[in-house]
Amino acid sequence: MRLPTVEGLPEGFTYGVTRYADVILERAFPDRFRDLQGALDRFSPTLDELRVGGGGRTVFVRRFDDSLREIVTDGRKLWGSRNITIEKQMGFDGDHAPISKVRGHEIDMFGFGSIGRPFPGIAVEMEWNNKDPFFDRDLINFQALHHEGAVAVGVVITRGPELQNLISGVIRSRDGGFKYGSSSTHWEKLIPRVNLGGGGECPLLLIGIEPERIEGIELAYEVRAMLDEADDLKANWRDSYRAWKDAKPAYDAIRQTALDLMPLVNK
């Protein structure tokens, strides 16, 4: 994986590319590149949306998908959720019979290569907060569809490293624990898979959502600072207290005050 070399990618994201995916997008698929630029530039979830209890597809992920789906080029919509079917035939002298038919995994957002030629196109998957094996599914699917000439570039969007470090252990879940744990889909779970060959020969554009894209993120920074203060007290309690039993009430008070600032939002 390397950093992109093209210009014009929106700020507030961490980027990585393999096999010159950024260059392929910009030069071979300039319209789809501009579509993706615009969708990323408009992407701005709120902190309250991140805090909403689970269930169904996240509202801002649907909003991102819709921002691509609603793009119209020459009167046609070229983005949408797609199931790609690949059928192979075998025979002699023009007399062919099907030997296999495979329905690929549904792609969240697939952009036609052009109006006249949908394949190869651009496949986009946003993995906001799934279990991390979903990355394996996406990368295997990209690899297979690229091999068959259906996908030119695969795009994976997930939580970036800074955002993950900020909100993990800060935003509560419905069961009283915390959302956005380490075993869910985020940048540090994606990159090792890609570096080990995930995606095969399919060029990949990897996009990590960072705190700058989140409206109202300041509260998360405030809570994180208080939790860090509590952790520092726990690690160094001997500097100010004779026994942990004397330090623990102060530790608990700081931590509880922080968590009270960030309850689950029920909508």
N, C-alpha and C positions, 0 to 999 in steps of 0.2 A: 504494500500500500504506500502511496505517496500523496503529497499535497497537490491540489489542482493547480494548473498553470493558466487556465482561461480567466478572463476578467468578467465582472458583472454578476458573480454569485452574491446574493444578499448577505448582509452582515447579521450577526447573532446566531450563527451556526458554526459547528465544527465540520470540516469537510475532509474526505479522503477519497482517493480514486485508485482503481486498478486498470491496467491495460488501456490507458489513455481514454477512459470513459468520458472525461470532460471535453477533450478535444473532439471526439467522435460526435458528441451531442452538439457542440457549438458549430462544427463545420458540416457534418453530414445531415443533421436534423435541426437546423437553426430555428424553425418555427416551434418545435417541441421544446427546445432549449428556452426560448422566450416564454412559452407557456409555464414551464417549471419555475423560471425566475419569478414570474408574476405571482404564482401561487405561494411560493416561499416568502416573497416580499409582503404579501397580505396576511401571512400566518401569524396570529398574535393571540394565543389563548390567554385567559385571565387566570389568576391564582385561584379564584373561587372555582373555576371549572376543573382545575387540577385537584381540588379538595372534595369535589362531589363524590358521593358514594358510588360504588360500582354498579354494573348492570348495563348490558348492551354496548353498542359501539360508541365511544366517547364523542361528545357533541362537537368538539373542535376538530377531531379527525374527520368526522362527516363533513364539517364545513370545509376542510382542506380538499377532500375529494370533490365536493360540489364546485369548488372554485376552478377545478380542472374540467369537470363535466360540463360546466356551463359555457366554456369557451366555444365560440362559433367561428369557423373558418369557411368562407364562401358558402354560407348557409348550412354547413354541416357540423355536427358535434363529433370531434375526433377522439375524445377521451371518454372512457367508461369502464365499468367493471366487466371483465371478459373471462370466459372459459375458452381456452384455445384447444381445439381438437386436431390431432395429427393422425392422418390415415396413410398407411403404406400399402402399396400394391406390388404384385409380382406376376409376370407372365411372359409370353413370347409374341413378337411381331404385332404389337398393338392390342393383343388379347390379354387383358390384365384382370386380376381378381384381387380383392382386398385380403391382406394377410394379417393386418393388425389395425386397431383403432384405439387411440388413447386420448382420453379427455384430461387435459392438464388441470393443475390446481387453479382455482379462480384467482385472477390477479385483481387486486384492489382497484388500480387505475392503469389502464393500458392506452397509450397514445399511438394512433396510426402513424406510420412513418411518413405518409403523405396522403392526400385525398385519393389519388388513384391507386396507391400501393400501400395497403395497411401493414404489410410485412416487409422487412423486419420493423418492429415498433419499439416503443419505450415502455418498460414495465416499472411501476412504482408501487412499493409496499411501505406503509407506515406502521411500524410496530411500536406503539406507544407504551403499552403496559401488559404485554402477554407473557407467558412463560418463555424462557429463553430458547427452548427447542424450536419455537416458531421461526427463528433465524435459519435453522437447518432446513426447514421446509422451503423457505423462500429461496435460499441459495441453491438448493438442489433443483428447484423448479426453474430458476434462471438458467442454470447450467444446461438443463435438458432442452429448454426452449431456444436458447442461443444455438445449441448444436444443430437444431432442426431449422434454423434460419428464421424463427418467429420473433426473437427478441434481439435487438442490437445492443441495448444498454439496460442493465438492471439498476434500479434506484432503491435504496433502503433508507428510510428515515426513522430515527429513534431518538431517545433522550441522550443528549451529549454528556460528556464527563463532568463538566462543571455543574450542570443542572442536576445530575444524579447525586453528586456529592452534597448539593445544597438541600434537596428535598427528601432524600432518603433518611428516615428516622425523624422527620419533621412533620410530615403530613399524615394525619391519622387515617385509619381504615375503619370500616363499619364494625369490625369485630373487636375493636379496641386496640389493635396493633398499629402497624404503620404500612402505608401504601409505598409502592416503588422500592421494593426490597432488592437485594443484590442478585437474586435468582430470576428476576424478570428481565424483559428486553431493554437493554440500554447499551451505550457505546462500548463499554469495557467487556461486554459479553459478545458483541458483534465482531470486533476487530481481531481477536485471536482466531475465530473461525475463518475469517477471510485470509489472514496471514498463513493459515494452514491449508489453503487451497479451496476454501468454500466458494462456490460459484463457478469453479472450473475456469474455462476460457472466456466466460461472459464478462465483458467490461462492466465494472461496478462503480457507481457514484454513491458514496456513503455520506449521510447527512445527520449530524447530531444537533438537536435542538438545545439551545443554551439559554441561560436566565434572561438575557437581553430581549428575548422574544415574548416573555411572559409579562402581561400587564398586572401591576400590583405585586410584583415579586419582592418588594421591599420588606413586607411582613415576614416572608420566609427567611430573609437575611437576619432580621431582628431575632426571630426564634432560634435560628442556628447559632447566633452569637451567645445567647443565653444558655443554650445547651452546651456549647463549648466551654462557657464559664463554669458550669456545673461539673463537666468532665475534668477541667483543670483543677478544681477544688478537690475532687475525688483522688486525682493522681498525686496531689501535693498537700494533702490535709495535715501532714505532720508539721508543715511550716507554721501553722496557726493554731493547731489543736493538740491536746495531749492524747486523745483517744478518738477512734473513728466514730464511736457512739456520740461524741460531742459534735463532730463535724457533719454527721449524717442529716440531722434536721435542716441545716443550712443547705446542704446538697439537694435534699428532697424539695425544699421550698423553691429554690431557683428553677429546678427542673419542672416542677408542677406549674409554676407561673408561666414558663415558656410554653408548655403544652396547652395550657388554658387559652393561650392566644391563638391557637391553631386547631380548633375543634373541626370535626367533619362537617361539611356543608351538606345538608339534606335538601334536595330539590326533586 
